[in-house]
Amino acid sequence: MVAAQPSQPSQASEPPPSSSPAEPGPLAGIRVVSIAVNVPGPWVAARLVALGAAVTKVEPPAGDPLELMAPGWYAQLAAGQDRVRIDLKDSDGWTRLDTLLSTADLFVTSHRPSALGRLALAYQQVHERHPRLVYLAIVGHAGAGAEIAGHDLTYQAHAGILRPPGLPSVLISDLAGAERATAAALAGVIGRDRTGMGGYLEVALADAAEAFAAPLRSGLTAPGALLGGGLPAYGLYATADGWIALAALEPHFTERADAALQDLDPGHRRGLIGDRRELANIFAQRTTADWEGWAADRDIPLVALRPPDETGATGP
C-alpha cells in the first residue's frame, strides 16, 4: 500500500429510481463490494441488485470510464447501489475498502492479477484477511493468460465471430461473460453457505466469446448455412418503408406463412416461401407495419427491425 492523495467521496448524480419489486429478492441480506468498472462488472452488479443483493460500487477517483462513454447506461447499471470513489493506492482508501470487505459476502474484481497483487487485493491476500468472502475475478483470458491485455473486440476477434470491416453492434464477450459471472457469483454464495468458507471464482471473457461462437463453428450460422442465409424463410427482407425479420423456421410456421402469402394474393404459388427472390419482391410491396399486423393476426414469427433506442429496454 503506497501513500497517495486521499480519496474523496463520490459526487455522482443520483441514479434513477430502482425498478426492483417491493418484495425482497432471493439475495436479500447478501452484501456485495465491486471494484469492477467498464461493462462486465457493472452488469453483474446490476443483476445482483435486481435479485435483492446490496451492492457497494467502488470507483477510482476519476470514476467509472463507462460513465463518460455512455452516461445513461451507466446510470441504469448503477441504480440502487451505494457508489463511492476510493483511491486504492492511498493507505486510508485501502483501509476503507478493506472495512467494506469485512462485512461483505462477495467481492467482484476485473483488474489484471498483477495490479491486484500490488494493491494487496489478490485472492490469497484477501482470503487471509476475510476467509468467508467469495472472491469473483472477471478476467480477459483464463489462468496464466489473465495478464494478456484485451477488450471485447479482441475477444470476439480471437473467437472468430467478427465479419470485417464492420464492428460488432453488441458487446458479446462482455455481456456473455457478465452473465457467466453472475451465475458464478450465485454458485459461490451457495457454496460458502454450505462450507462456511469463501473461495475463488474466475470468469474469462474470452472463454465466453468462444462458447457463444459455437453456432458459427458448428456451421449453423455460417454464411450460406441454414441460419446464415441458406433458408429463405429465416432472413431479413426490405419492405416499402423499412425492414422485417422473418423466422418461420419450424415446418408449421413455414407452411402457415406460405399459405398466408397465397391467401394474400391467389396469384402467388404455393412453395414460394422457399424462394428468396420471390419473397423479397412480395415483402417490398407493403409497409413494415402492414406486414407486422398481417403476421400477428396469423401467428407468424415476423417483426420489424427497430433501432435500439425504440425497443424500450432499460437494463439487464
C-alpha positions as CSV (number, residue, x, y, z in Angstrom):
1,M,0.0,0.0,0.0
2,V,1.6,3.2,-1.2
3,A,0.6,6.6,0.2
4,A,-1.0,8.9,-2.3
5,Q,-3.6,11.6,-2.5
6,P,-6.5,11.0,-0.1
7,S,-9.7,9.8,-1.7
8,Q,-12.9,11.8,-1.9
9,P,-16.5,10.5,-1.6
10,S,-18.3,10.1,-4.8
11,Q,-20.2,13.1,-6.2
12,A,-22.0,11.1,-8.8
13,S,-25.5,12.1,-9.7
14,E,-28.4,10.2,-8.1
15,P,-29.4,7.1,-10.1
16,P,-32.9,6.8,-11.5
17,P,-35.5,5.1,-9.2
18,S,-35.0,1.3,-8.9
19,S,-37.5,-0.8,-10.8
20,S,-36.9,-3.7,-8.3
21,P,-40.1,-5.3,-7.0
22,A,-41.3,-4.3,-3.5
23,E,-40.9,-7.9,-2.2
24,P,-37.3,-8.8,-1.1
25,G,-35.4,-10.7,-3.7
26,P,-33.8,-14.1,-3.2
27,L,-30.4,-12.4,-2.5
28,A,-31.8,-10.1,0.3
29,G,-29.2,-9.8,3.0
30,I,-26.2,-10.6,0.7
31,R,-23.7,-7.8,0.6
32,V,-21.5,-7.2,-2.5
33,V,-18.5,-5.0,-3.0
34,S,-17.4,-4.4,-6.6
35,I,-14.3,-2.6,-7.8
36,A,-15.0,-3.8,-11.4
37,V,-15.6,-0.9,-13.9
38,N,-16.4,-0.6,-17.6
39,V,-19.1,-3.1,-18.7
40,P,-18.9,-6.7,-17.3
41,G,-18.6,-5.7,-13.6
42,P,-21.4,-3.1,-13.6
43,W,-23.6,-5.6,-15.4
44,V,-23.0,-8.2,-12.8
45,A,-23.7,-5.7,-10.0
46,A,-26.9,-4.6,-11.6
47,R,-28.1,-8.2,-12.0
48,L,-27.3,-8.9,-8.3
49,V,-29.2,-5.8,-7.2
50,A,-32.2,-7.0,-9.3
51,L,-32.0,-10.2,-7.3
52,G,-32.1,-8.3,-4.0
53,A,-28.4,-8.0,-3.1
54,A,-27.0,-4.8,-1.5
55,V,-24.1,-3.6,-3.7
56,T,-21.4,-1.1,-2.9
57,K,-19.8,0.1,-6.2
58,V,-16.2,1.3,-5.5
59,E,-14.9,3.5,-8.3
60,P,-11.4,5.0,-8.8
61,P,-11.0,8.8,-8.1
62,A,-11.7,9.6,-11.8
63,G,-14.9,7.5,-11.8
64,D,-16.0,4.6,-13.9
65,P,-15.0,5.1,-17.6
66,L,-18.4,3.9,-18.6
67,E,-20.0,7.0,-17.2
68,L,-18.1,9.1,-19.7
69,M,-18.8,6.8,-22.6
70,A,-22.4,6.0,-22.0
71,P,-23.8,8.1,-19.1
72,G,-27.4,6.9,-19.5
73,W,-26.5,3.3,-19.5
74,Y,-24.1,3.8,-16.6
75,A,-26.9,5.3,-14.5
76,Q,-29.1,2.3,-15.3
77,L,-26.5,-0.2,-14.3
78,A,-25.5,1.7,-11.1
79,A,-29.1,2.2,-10.0
80,G,-29.8,1.1,-6.4
81,Q,-26.2,0.8,-5.4
82,D,-24.0,2.7,-2.9
83,R,-21.4,4.4,-5.1
84,V,-18.1,5.6,-3.6
85,R,-14.9,6.8,-5.1
86,I,-11.8,5.5,-3.4
87,D,-8.1,5.8,-4.2
88,L,-6.9,2.2,-3.5
89,K,-3.3,3.4,-3.7
90,D,-3.8,5.5,-0.7
91,S,-3.5,3.8,2.7
92,D,-6.7,5.4,4.1
93,G,-8.6,4.5,0.9
94,W,-7.3,0.9,1.0
95,T,-8.4,0.6,4.7
96,R,-11.8,2.0,3.8
97,L,-12.2,-0.8,1.1
98,D,-11.0,-3.5,3.5
99,T,-13.5,-2.4,6.1
100,L,-16.2,-2.8,3.4
101,L,-14.9,-6.3,2.6
102,S,-15.1,-7.2,6.3
103,T,-18.9,-7.3,6.2
104,A,-19.3,-8.4,2.6
105,D,-20.3,-11.8,1.2
106,L,-18.9,-11.3,-2.4
107,F,-16.0,-9.3,-3.8
108,V,-16.0,-8.6,-7.6
109,T,-12.9,-7.5,-9.4
110,S,-11.9,-7.0,-13.1
111,H,-8.3,-6.0,-12.8
112,R,-5.3,-7.9,-14.0
113,P,-3.8,-10.2,-11.3
114,S,-0.5,-8.2,-11.1
115,A,-2.4,-5.0,-10.5
116,L,-4.4,-6.6,-7.7
117,G,-1.3,-8.0,-6.2
118,R,0.3,-4.6,-6.0
119,L,-2.7,-3.4,-4.1
120,A,-2.7,-6.3,-1.7
121,L,-6.0,-7.4,-3.2
122,A,-5.0,-10.6,-4.9
123,Y,-7.2,-13.6,-3.8
124,Q,-4.8,-15.2,-1.3
125,Q,-4.2,-11.8,0.3
126,V,-7.9,-11.1,0.7
127,H,-8.7,-14.6,1.7
128,E,-6.3,-14.5,4.6
129,R,-8.0,-11.4,5.9
130,H,-11.6,-12.4,5.1
131,P,-11.9,-16.2,4.8
132,R,-15.7,-16.2,4.4
133,L,-15.6,-13.8,1.5
134,V,-16.3,-15.1,-2.0
135,Y,-13.9,-13.7,-4.5
136,L,-15.1,-13.3,-8.1
137,A,-12.4,-12.4,-10.6
138,I,-13.5,-11.3,-14.1
139,V,-10.5,-11.6,-16.4
140,G,-9.8,-11.4,-20.1
141,H,-8.2,-14.8,-20.6
142,A,-8.2,-17.7,-18.1
143,G,-5.4,-18.8,-15.9
144,A,-1.9,-17.6,-16.9
145,G,-3.5,-15.7,-19.8
146,A,-5.1,-13.3,-17.3
147,E,-2.3,-10.8,-17.8
148,I,-2.9,-10.5,-21.6
149,A,-4.4,-7.1,-22.5
150,G,-7.7,-7.2,-24.3
151,H,-11.2,-5.9,-24.6
152,D,-14.5,-7.2,-26.1
153,L,-13.3,-6.5,-29.7
154,T,-10.1,-8.6,-29.3
155,Y,-12.0,-11.4,-27.5
156,Q,-14.5,-11.6,-30.4
157,A,-11.7,-11.5,-32.9
158,H,-10.0,-14.4,-31.1
159,A,-13.3,-16.4,-31.2
160,G,-13.6,-15.9,-34.9
161,I,-17.1,-14.2,-34.8
162,L,-16.3,-10.9,-36.5
163,R,-17.0,-10.1,-40.1
164,P,-14.7,-7.2,-41.1
165,P,-14.7,-4.4,-41.8
166,G,-17.8,-3.8,-39.6
167,L,-17.5,-3.5,-35.9
168,P,-19.8,-5.6,-33.7
169,S,-23.0,-3.8,-32.5
170,V,-23.2,-5.9,-29.4
171,L,-20.5,-6.4,-26.7
172,I,-21.0,-10.2,-26.8
173,S,-17.8,-11.1,-24.8
174,D,-18.5,-8.5,-22.1
175,L,-22.2,-9.4,-21.6
176,A,-22.0,-13.1,-22.1
177,G,-19.1,-13.1,-19.6
178,A,-21.1,-11.0,-17.2
179,E,-23.9,-13.4,-17.3
180,R,-21.5,-16.2,-16.6
181,A,-20.0,-14.2,-13.8
182,T,-23.5,-13.6,-12.3
183,A,-24.1,-17.4,-12.3
184,A,-20.7,-18.0,-10.7
185,A,-21.5,-15.4,-8.0
186,L,-24.7,-17.2,-7.1
187,A,-22.9,-20.6,-7.0
188,G,-20.1,-19.1,-4.9
189,V,-22.5,-17.8,-2.3
190,I,-24.4,-21.1,-2.1
191,G,-21.1,-22.9,-1.7
192,R,-19.9,-20.6,1.0
193,D,-23.1,-21.1,2.9
194,R,-22.6,-24.9,2.8
195,T,-18.9,-24.9,3.8
196,G,-18.6,-21.7,5.8
197,M,-15.6,-20.7,3.8
198,G,-15.2,-18.3,0.8
199,G,-13.4,-19.3,-2.3
200,Y,-12.0,-18.1,-5.6
201,L,-14.1,-17.9,-8.8
202,E,-12.7,-16.9,-12.2
203,V,-14.7,-16.0,-15.3
204,A,-12.8,-15.3,-18.5
205,L,-14.5,-13.1,-21.1
206,A,-12.6,-14.7,-23.9
207,D,-14.0,-18.1,-22.9
208,A,-17.5,-16.6,-23.0
209,A,-16.9,-15.4,-26.6
210,E,-15.6,-18.8,-27.6
211,A,-18.6,-20.5,-26.1
212,F,-21.0,-18.1,-27.8
213,A,-19.3,-18.8,-31.2
214,A,-20.5,-22.4,-31.1
215,P,-23.4,-21.9,-33.6
216,L,-20.9,-20.4,-36.1
217,R,-18.3,-23.2,-35.5
218,S,-20.9,-25.8,-35.9
219,G,-21.9,-24.4,-39.3
220,L,-25.4,-23.4,-38.2
221,T,-24.9,-19.6,-38.7
222,A,-22.0,-19.6,-41.1
223,P,-22.6,-17.5,-44.3
224,G,-24.9,-19.5,-46.5
225,A,-25.7,-22.1,-43.8
226,L,-29.2,-22.9,-42.6
227,L,-29.4,-19.8,-40.3
228,G,-26.8,-17.9,-42.2
229,G,-28.9,-17.1,-45.3
230,G,-29.4,-20.5,-46.7
231,L,-33.1,-20.7,-45.6
232,P,-35.4,-18.1,-47.2
233,A,-38.0,-18.5,-44.5
234,Y,-35.4,-17.3,-42.0
235,G,-34.0,-13.9,-43.0
236,L,-34.2,-10.2,-43.4
237,Y,-36.3,-8.5,-46.1
238,A,-36.8,-4.9,-47.2
239,T,-40.3,-3.6,-47.1
240,A,-41.8,-0.5,-48.7
241,D,-40.5,1.7,-45.8
242,G,-38.1,-0.4,-43.7
243,W,-37.0,-4.0,-42.9
244,I,-38.6,-7.1,-41.4
245,A,-37.1,-10.2,-39.8
246,L,-38.9,-13.4,-40.8
247,A,-38.2,-16.5,-38.7
248,A,-40.6,-19.2,-40.0
249,L,-38.2,-21.9,-39.1
250,E,-40.3,-24.9,-37.9
251,P,-42.4,-26.7,-40.6
252,H,-45.8,-25.5,-39.1
253,F,-44.6,-21.9,-39.3
254,T,-43.2,-22.3,-42.8
255,E,-46.4,-23.9,-44.0
256,R,-48.6,-21.3,-42.3
257,A,-46.6,-18.4,-43.8
258,D,-46.7,-20.0,-47.2
259,A,-50.4,-20.5,-47.1
260,A,-51.0,-17.0,-45.7
261,L,-49.0,-15.4,-48.6
262,Q,-51.1,-17.3,-51.1
263,D,-54.3,-16.2,-49.4
264,L,-53.0,-12.6,-49.6
265,D,-52.8,-13.0,-53.4
266,P,-54.2,-16.1,-55.0
267,G,-51.7,-15.5,-57.8
268,H,-48.9,-16.4,-55.5
269,R,-47.9,-20.1,-56.0
270,R,-47.5,-22.5,-53.1
271,G,-43.9,-23.1,-52.1
272,L,-42.7,-19.5,-52.7
273,I,-41.6,-19.5,-49.0
274,G,-38.6,-21.3,-50.3
275,D,-37.8,-18.7,-53.0
276,R,-35.8,-15.8,-51.5
277,R,-36.2,-13.6,-54.6
278,E,-40.0,-14.0,-54.7
279,L,-40.2,-13.3,-51.0
280,A,-38.2,-10.2,-51.4
281,N,-40.5,-9.0,-54.2
282,I,-43.6,-9.6,-52.2
283,F,-42.4,-8.0,-48.9
284,A,-41.2,-4.9,-50.8
285,Q,-44.8,-4.2,-51.9
286,R,-46.2,-3.3,-48.4
287,T,-45.1,-1.3,-45.4
288,T,-43.4,-2.8,-42.3
289,A,-46.5,-2.0,-40.2
290,D,-48.7,-3.8,-42.7
291,W,-46.5,-6.9,-42.5
292,E,-46.3,-6.9,-38.7
293,G,-50.1,-6.7,-38.5
294,W,-50.5,-9.4,-41.1
295,A,-48.1,-11.7,-39.2
296,A,-49.6,-11.1,-35.8
297,D,-53.1,-12.0,-37.0
298,R,-51.7,-15.3,-38.3
299,D,-49.3,-16.2,-35.6
300,I,-46.3,-16.0,-37.9
301,P,-42.9,-15.0,-36.4
302,L,-42.2,-11.8,-38.1
303,V,-41.2,-8.4,-36.6
304,A,-39.8,-5.1,-37.8
305,L,-36.2,-4.2,-37.4
306,R,-36.1,-1.3,-34.9
307,P,-33.2,0.8,-33.8
308,P,-32.0,0.1,-30.2
309,D,-33.5,3.4,-28.8
310,E,-37.0,2.3,-29.8
311,T,-37.0,-1.1,-28.2
312,G,-38.0,0.1,-24.7
313,A,-35.2,-1.9,-22.9
314,T,-34.0,-0.2,-19.8
315,G,-31.3,-2.5,-18.4
316,P,-30.1,-6.1,-17.6
